[in-house]
Amino acid sequence: MERKSFRGIELSRLGMGNMRLPRVGDAPDGEIDYGRAEAIIDYAMASGINYYDTAWMYHGGKSEEFLGRALVARYPRDSFYVATKFHYQSNHDYKYVFNEQLRRLGTDHIDFYLCHAVMDNVYKDYLDCGCIDYLLEQRAAGRIRYLGFSSHATPQVLRIFADSYGRPWDFVQIQCNYYDWRYSTTREEYEILRDRGIPIMVMEPVRGGRLAQLTPGAERPLRAAHPDWTPASWALRWVRSLPQVQTVLSGMSTLGQIQNNVATFSDEESLSERDKGLLERACETFHDELSIPCTACRYCTDTCPAGIDIPQVLALANKVRMGSQGALRDIRKVEGGQPENCVGCAQCTEHCPQGIDTPAVMAEMSERLATAGV
């Protein structure tokens, strides 16, 4: 496993994200399948992964408890690093949250602590609520080793937040992948942090799994160039090549996924200039066929008054737009509200890090369903 120095310690280049752990029965909202999830942690530790990322709200608050049992209680505390986060929108009481996280994790300190999901509509709350002063005190007391934040903000707000409080940040976590580098603001965000000398932890390197299954036209030239590389491996190698990137997080929910990712980060072969050109062209092809950039983070689902499983419907809507009638029928099988139940309140869009106009997609799918008589 490749490692990279960070302030006197060595971090694995691949980090284990704990937002998409396997669930009982593979149900979207099911309980964590402890047996399968623990096996993934064991494989990660045996493979040299030493960075484990979670958050207050992941798996309905159960992800931290899982890590406490499967990792902290079972391995020497100095053999890994835990990252977790304070999410203002989930619970404003940062003191309670922090101490409860220590209890959930079963530890007396948190290695990497983040203000979570800084966005344009909430960044002032983080700056004004007192949490940063408190977290700086915890860092000074040794209960936090490194302090950072994760951002889904515009570049303008990222600059403001990065420069706040005299730049106390040890690291910043951003969404970074070759698709968003070209079609979103990721490149500018990267350059903002690079210019300030802030190490970057990467989330969504495979864009919530979207870049793990490309369209045939996009995938064909990549397979021809490197038959033994999966689309996910291409995406991870691209992110790993960025000099400012410290650790690349992947939310691995199967042993197959982690085995493939570990193999990628154990392989010293990097992307050649020809490879980068192929990937850029594949990205263009994929963009032409991919309509809805949902990463299935599920920030939208709790606020939907119609009870629609938005990520599932959006995933199927992408297939519908590529001509799949089966996907249109599958929308009717999604539990909860249906597209025609959408009231157009746009709460989902407000909570969406990708800014997806979900009500418009629901209106489109509702019309397609009615037209097809499904």
C-alpha positions as CSV (number, residue, x, y, z in Angstrom):
1,M,0.0,0.0,0.0
2,E,1.4,3.4,-1.1
3,R,1.9,5.9,1.8
4,K,2.5,9.6,1.9
5,S,4.0,11.8,4.7
6,F,1.7,14.1,6.5
7,R,3.0,16.3,9.3
8,G,5.4,13.7,10.7
9,I,3.1,10.6,10.2
10,E,2.5,8.3,7.2
11,L,-0.9,8.0,5.8
12,S,-2.1,5.4,3.3
13,R,-2.9,6.9,0.0
14,L,-6.2,5.0,0.0
15,G,-8.6,5.7,2.8
16,M,-11.7,3.8,3.9
17,G,-14.9,5.7,3.7
18,N,-17.7,4.5,6.0
19,M,-20.8,6.1,4.5
20,R,-21.6,3.2,2.2
21,L,-21.0,0.1,4.4
22,P,-22.9,-3.1,3.3
23,R,-26.4,-3.3,4.6
24,V,-28.6,-6.2,5.8
25,G,-30.3,-7.5,2.7
26,D,-28.7,-4.7,0.7
27,A,-31.7,-2.5,1.4
28,P,-30.9,1.2,0.7
29,D,-31.9,2.1,4.3
30,G,-31.1,-1.2,6.0
31,E,-29.0,-1.7,9.1
32,I,-25.2,-2.2,8.7
33,D,-24.4,-5.8,8.0
34,Y,-21.7,-6.1,10.7
35,G,-20.3,-9.4,9.4
36,R,-19.6,-8.2,5.9
37,A,-18.6,-4.7,7.0
38,E,-16.2,-6.0,9.6
39,A,-14.6,-8.3,7.0
40,I,-14.0,-5.2,4.9
41,I,-12.3,-3.4,7.8
42,D,-10.2,-6.5,8.5
43,Y,-9.1,-6.6,4.8
44,A,-8.3,-2.9,4.9
45,M,-6.1,-3.2,8.0
46,A,-4.4,-6.3,6.6
47,S,-3.7,-4.4,3.3
48,G,-2.1,-1.3,5.0
49,I,-5.0,1.1,4.9
50,N,-4.7,3.3,8.0
51,Y,-7.2,6.2,7.4
52,Y,-10.8,5.6,8.3
53,D,-13.4,8.3,7.6
54,T,-16.9,8.5,9.1
55,A,-19.3,11.2,10.3
56,W,-22.0,12.0,12.8
57,M,-25.0,11.2,10.5
58,Y,-23.6,8.3,8.4
59,H,-25.8,5.2,8.5
60,G,-28.3,7.1,10.7
61,G,-25.6,7.7,13.3
62,K,-24.5,4.1,13.4
63,S,-21.3,4.4,11.3
64,E,-19.3,5.8,14.2
65,E,-20.5,3.1,16.6
66,F,-19.6,0.5,14.0
67,L,-16.0,1.8,13.7
68,G,-15.8,1.9,17.5
69,R,-16.6,-1.9,17.6
70,A,-15.0,-3.1,14.4
71,L,-11.8,-1.0,14.4
72,V,-11.0,0.9,17.6
73,A,-11.9,-2.0,20.0
74,R,-10.1,-4.6,17.9
75,Y,-6.8,-3.0,16.8
76,P,-4.0,-1.1,18.5
77,R,-4.9,2.6,18.7
78,D,-1.7,3.7,17.1
79,S,-2.1,1.5,14.0
80,F,-4.8,3.6,12.4
81,Y,-6.2,7.1,12.2
82,V,-9.9,8.0,12.5
83,A,-11.6,11.0,10.9
84,T,-15.1,12.2,11.8
85,K,-17.1,15.3,11.5
86,F,-19.4,17.9,13.1
87,H,-22.5,18.6,10.8
88,Y,-24.2,21.9,11.9
89,Q,-27.4,21.0,10.1
90,S,-27.8,17.7,11.9
91,N,-27.2,19.0,15.4
92,H,-26.1,22.5,16.4
93,D,-24.7,21.5,19.8
94,Y,-21.1,21.0,18.8
95,K,-19.9,20.2,22.4
96,Y,-22.5,17.4,22.8
97,V,-21.7,16.0,19.4
98,F,-18.0,15.9,19.9
99,N,-18.1,14.2,23.3
100,E,-20.8,11.8,22.0
101,Q,-18.5,10.9,19.1
102,L,-15.7,10.1,21.5
103,R,-18.1,7.8,23.3
104,R,-19.4,6.2,20.1
105,L,-15.9,5.6,18.8
106,G,-14.6,4.4,22.1
107,T,-11.6,6.6,22.0
108,D,-10.1,9.6,24.0
109,H,-9.1,11.5,20.9
110,I,-10.0,11.9,17.2
111,D,-7.1,12.1,14.8
112,F,-8.8,14.1,11.9
113,Y,-11.8,16.2,12.7
114,L,-13.8,18.2,10.2
115,C,-16.5,20.8,10.0
116,H,-18.7,18.8,7.6
117,A,-20.3,19.8,4.3
118,V,-19.5,23.5,4.2
119,M,-21.8,25.0,1.6
120,D,-22.8,28.5,0.6
121,N,-26.0,28.3,2.6
122,V,-24.4,27.2,5.8
123,Y,-20.8,28.4,6.0
124,K,-21.7,31.5,8.0
125,D,-23.3,29.2,10.7
126,Y,-20.0,27.4,11.1
127,L,-18.1,30.7,11.4
128,D,-20.6,32.3,13.8
129,C,-21.7,29.5,16.1
130,G,-18.5,29.2,18.1
131,C,-17.7,25.6,17.0
132,I,-14.3,26.5,15.5
133,D,-13.1,28.2,18.7
134,Y,-14.2,25.1,20.6
135,L,-12.5,22.7,18.1
136,L,-9.3,24.7,18.3
137,E,-9.4,24.3,22.1
138,Q,-9.8,20.5,21.6
139,R,-6.9,20.4,19.3
140,A,-4.7,22.3,21.7
141,A,-5.8,19.9,24.4
142,G,-4.9,16.9,22.3
143,R,-8.4,15.5,21.9
144,I,-8.1,16.5,18.2
145,R,-4.8,16.0,16.3
146,Y,-5.6,17.7,13.0
147,L,-8.5,20.0,12.2
148,G,-10.0,20.5,8.8
149,F,-13.3,20.9,6.9
150,S,-15.1,19.2,4.0
151,S,-16.5,21.5,1.3
152,H,-19.2,21.4,-1.2
153,A,-19.1,25.2,-1.5
154,T,-18.5,27.4,-4.5
155,P,-14.9,28.5,-5.0
156,Q,-15.7,32.0,-3.7
157,V,-17.0,30.6,-0.4
158,L,-14.1,28.0,-0.3
159,R,-11.7,30.9,-0.3
160,I,-13.5,32.7,2.5
161,F,-13.7,29.6,4.7
162,A,-10.1,28.5,4.0
163,D,-8.9,32.0,5.1
164,S,-11.1,32.2,8.2
165,Y,-9.7,32.2,11.7
166,G,-6.2,32.9,10.5
167,R,-6.1,29.7,8.4
168,P,-6.1,27.1,11.2
169,W,-6.8,24.2,8.8
170,D,-4.5,21.2,8.7
171,F,-6.3,19.7,5.8
172,V,-9.4,20.1,3.6
173,Q,-11.6,17.5,2.1
174,I,-13.2,18.1,-1.4
175,Q,-15.0,16.2,-4.0
176,C,-12.4,15.5,-6.7
177,N,-12.5,13.3,-9.8
178,Y,-11.7,13.6,-13.5
179,Y,-15.4,14.3,-14.4
180,D,-15.8,17.2,-12.0
181,W,-12.4,18.5,-12.9
182,R,-13.6,19.1,-16.4
183,Y,-17.3,19.8,-15.9
184,S,-17.5,21.4,-12.5
185,T,-15.4,23.7,-10.3
186,T,-13.1,21.1,-8.9
187,R,-10.0,22.3,-10.7
188,E,-10.4,25.8,-9.2
189,E,-11.1,24.4,-5.8
190,Y,-7.9,22.3,-6.0
191,E,-5.9,25.3,-7.0
192,I,-7.2,27.4,-4.1
193,L,-6.0,24.8,-1.6
194,R,-2.8,24.1,-3.4
195,D,-1.9,27.8,-3.4
196,R,-2.5,27.9,0.3
197,G,-0.4,24.8,0.9
198,I,-3.3,22.9,2.4
199,P,-3.2,19.1,2.0
200,I,-6.3,17.7,0.3
201,M,-8.3,14.6,1.3
202,V,-10.4,13.5,-1.6
203,M,-14.0,12.3,-1.4
204,E,-16.0,11.0,-4.3
205,P,-13.0,10.0,-6.5
206,V,-15.3,7.6,-8.4
207,R,-18.2,10.0,-8.1
208,G,-20.3,7.8,-5.8
209,G,-19.6,4.8,-8.1
210,R,-20.7,6.6,-11.2
211,L,-17.3,6.4,-12.8
212,A,-17.0,2.7,-12.0
213,Q,-19.5,1.9,-14.7
214,L,-19.0,4.0,-17.8
215,T,-21.1,3.8,-20.9
216,P,-19.8,1.4,-23.6
217,G,-18.5,4.1,-25.8
218,A,-16.5,5.7,-23.0
219,E,-15.2,2.5,-21.6
220,R,-14.1,0.7,-24.8
221,P,-10.8,2.7,-25.4
222,L,-9.8,2.4,-21.8
223,R,-10.2,-1.3,-21.8
224,A,-8.2,-1.5,-25.0
225,A,-5.3,0.4,-23.5
226,H,-5.2,-1.4,-20.1
227,P,-7.3,-4.6,-20.1
228,D,-6.5,-5.2,-16.5
229,W,-7.6,-1.8,-15.2
230,T,-11.2,-1.3,-14.2
231,P,-13.0,2.1,-14.8
232,A,-12.7,2.7,-11.0
233,S,-9.0,2.0,-11.2
234,W,-8.6,4.6,-13.9
235,A,-10.5,7.2,-11.8
236,L,-8.4,6.4,-8.7
237,R,-5.1,6.6,-10.6
238,W,-6.1,10.0,-12.0
239,V,-6.8,11.5,-8.5
240,R,-3.7,9.9,-7.0
241,S,-1.6,11.7,-9.7
242,L,-2.5,15.2,-8.3
243,P,0.5,16.4,-6.2
244,Q,-1.6,18.2,-3.5
245,V,-3.7,15.1,-2.8
246,Q,-2.9,13.3,0.4
247,T,-5.4,10.5,0.8
248,V,-8.1,9.3,-1.5
249,L,-11.3,8.1,0.2
250,S,-13.4,5.3,-1.2
251,G,-16.7,4.1,0.3
252,M,-16.1,0.4,-0.3
253,S,-19.2,-1.7,0.4
254,T,-17.9,-5.1,-0.9
255,L,-14.8,-7.1,-0.7
256,G,-14.5,-7.0,-4.5
257,Q,-14.4,-3.2,-4.4
258,I,-11.7,-3.0,-1.7
259,Q,-9.6,-5.7,-3.4
260,N,-9.7,-3.8,-6.7
261,N,-8.8,-0.5,-5.0
262,V,-6.0,-2.0,-2.9
263,A,-4.6,-3.5,-6.0
264,T,-4.7,0.0,-7.7
265,F,-2.8,1.6,-4.8
266,S,-0.3,-1.2,-4.6
267,D,0.6,-0.8,-8.3
268,E,3.3,1.8,-8.9
269,E,2.3,2.3,-12.6
270,S,1.0,5.8,-13.0
271,L,-1.0,7.3,-15.8
272,S,1.0,8.2,-18.9
273,E,0.3,11.3,-21.0
274,R,-1.3,9.1,-23.5
275,D,-3.5,7.5,-20.7
276,K,-4.5,11.0,-19.6
277,G,-5.6,11.9,-23.1
278,L,-7.6,8.7,-23.4
279,L,-9.3,9.4,-20.1
280,E,-10.1,13.0,-21.1
281,R,-11.8,11.8,-24.3
282,A,-13.6,9.0,-22.5
283,C,-14.9,11.7,-20.1
284,E,-16.3,13.7,-22.9
285,T,-18.1,10.7,-24.3
286,F,-19.5,9.8,-20.9
287,H,-20.6,13.4,-20.3
288,D,-22.6,13.3,-23.5
289,E,-24.5,10.3,-22.3
290,L,-24.8,11.0,-18.6
291,S,-27.5,13.5,-17.6
292,I,-27.9,13.5,-13.8
293,P,-24.7,13.7,-11.7
294,C,-26.2,12.2,-8.5
295,T,-23.6,10.6,-6.1
296,A,-26.3,9.0,-3.9
297,C,-25.2,10.9,-0.8
298,R,-28.8,10.8,0.4
299,Y,-28.7,14.3,1.9
300,C,-32.0,15.0,0.1
301,T,-34.1,12.1,1.3
302,D,-34.8,13.1,4.9
303,T,-36.5,16.4,3.8
304,C,-38.6,15.0,1.0
305,P,-42.3,15.5,2.1
306,A,-43.4,13.0,-0.6
307,G,-41.1,10.3,0.8
308,I,-39.4,9.7,-2.6
309,D,-36.2,7.7,-2.6
310,I,-34.6,10.4,-4.8
311,P,-31.2,8.8,-5.4
312,Q,-32.8,5.6,-6.7
313,V,-35.2,7.4,-9.0
314,L,-32.4,9.6,-10.3
315,A,-30.2,6.6,-11.0
316,L,-33.0,5.0,-13.0
317,A,-33.8,8.3,-14.7
318,N,-30.3,8.3,-16.1
319,K,-30.9,4.9,-17.7
320,V,-34.3,6.1,-18.9
321,R,-32.6,9.0,-20.7
322,M,-30.3,6.5,-22.4
323,G,-33.3,4.6,-23.7
324,S,-34.0,1.9,-21.2
325,Q,-37.7,1.1,-21.0
326,G,-36.9,-1.5,-18.3
327,A,-35.6,1.3,-16.1
328,L,-38.8,3.2,-16.6
329,R,-40.7,0.2,-15.3
330,D,-38.3,-0.2,-12.4
331,I,-39.1,3.3,-11.2
332,R,-42.5,1.9,-10.2
333,K,-40.8,-0.7,-8.1
334,V,-39.0,1.9,-5.9
335,E,-40.5,1.9,-2.5
336,G,-41.9,5.2,-1.2
337,G,-43.3,8.1,-3.2
338,Q,-43.3,8.2,-7.0
339,P,-42.2,11.0,-9.3
340,E,-45.8,12.3,-9.7
341,N,-46.0,12.7,-5.9
342,C,-43.3,15.4,-6.0
343,V,-44.7,18.7,-4.8
344,G,-41.9,20.8,-6.2
345,C,-40.8,22.3,-2.9
346,A,-37.1,22.1,-3.9
347,Q,-35.9,21.2,-0.4
348,C,-33.9,18.4,-2.1
349,T,-32.1,20.9,-4.4
350,E,-31.2,23.0,-1.4
351,H,-29.6,20.1,0.3
352,C,-27.9,18.7,-2.8
353,P,-24.1,19.2,-3.0
354,Q,-24.4,18.7,-6.8
355,G,-27.2,21.3,-7.2
356,I,-29.5,18.9,-9.1
357,D,-32.9,20.3,-10.1
358,T,-34.7,17.2,-8.8
359,P,-38.2,18.6,-9.2
360,A,-37.6,19.1,-12.9
361,V,-36.4,15.5,-13.2
362,M,-39.4,14.2,-11.3
363,A,-41.7,16.1,-13.6
364,E,-40.0,14.6,-16.6
365,M,-40.2,11.1,-15.3
366,S,-43.8,11.6,-14.3
367,E,-44.6,12.6,-17.9
368,R,-42.7,9.7,-19.4
369,L,-44.4,7.2,-17.1
370,A,-47.8,8.6,-18.0
371,T,-47.0,8.6,-21.7
372,A,-45.8,5.0,-21.5
373,G,-48.8,3.9,-19.4
374,V,-46.5,2.5,-16.8
